[in-house]
Amino acid sequence: MTCLGNIVWLVFGGFLASLGYIFGGLLLMITIIGIPFGMQSIKIGVANLAPFGKSVVATENAGSLLSIIFNVIWIIFFGWEIALVHLVSGVILAITIIGLPFAKQHFKLIPLALAPFGRELK
């Protein structure tokens, strides 16, 4: 079921969303300061390719000072907008019965989009 869900996810917007994350990450990596943020954006883009059957887990450096500082910067400049898009998309999809599994995936991606440093989708 997860394979079918991932295929439908890719066909109906997941692939384009992933390309947006990856392209945005590459643009962020133009500057040296943007490299860590670009890497996180690319990580979210790759995770967005196949979200079914995975869950957001904390990594071993999740509570480090550098991760917290980077997450605060991420939330201020990028994270709240991305999380808001996932929230609105999830709510719209949750209105229909057939969209509930996809809404669940959007809701699952909100914490990763809001604070990606110290988290990954496994």
RADAGI-V308401 format. One record per helix or strand of 3 or more residues. SS is the DSSP state (@ for helix, = for strand). FROM is the first residue (numbers start at 1). LEN is the number of residues. Records with the same first field share a line. If there is no record, write none. Layout:
SS: FROM-LEN ; FROM-LEN
This chain:
@: 2-27 ; 35-13 ; 65-30 ; 100-15
=: 56-3 ; 119-3
